[in-house]
Amino acid sequence: MAEWIKCSLGDIAEVTMGQSPKSEFYNTDGEGLPFMQGNRTFGRLYPTFDTYTTKITKIAEAGDIIMSVRAPVGDLNITPVKMCLGRGLCGIKAKNGERDFLYYLLKYNISNLLNKESGTVFGSVNKKDINGLEVNIPDSVSIQRKISEILKKFDDKIELNEKINENLVA
């Protein structure tokens, strides 16, 4: 039986905080990399892109988790392509490659991160808050994988049901 260990998110994940280029480098013509600076175009699991930038600052690779770090804090998506991260987002990558487990772990623990929110006008969290988030994980990667496989099946079924519903409405 696997044991559960308490650790900080920074022990198991690499966090890249976003940095926005100047707006003069933004476009809607698809030039450069897709760019986001908040959760405006987040989907249930994956974002859509309507803004691009030719000035690359901070990057999230395809498959990285992206998280909103400014009001609202904690919305999560997975980027389907390499993208430029603006200041309202961070990219998170599992050090052991178990992205799906990390995604569900973050979903489960997001309320603990929200307790660290600061800011008078806009709630926000910083890299120290994110890296310091305490989580409990199974010490076995195979158990982590089994957990994420089960949860992913539920997400896949929800996504399929949403597509069926959209077709019924159309």
Secondary structure, DSSP 8 states (H G I E B T S, - for coil): ---EEEEEHHHHEEEEE-----GGGEESS--SEEEESSSTT--SSS-----EESS--EEE-TT-EEEE-BSSTT-EEE-SS-EEE-TTEEEEEETTS-HHHHHHHHHHHHHHHHTT-B-SSS-B--HHHHHT-EEEEES-HHHHHHHHHHHHHHHHHHHHHHHHHHHHH-
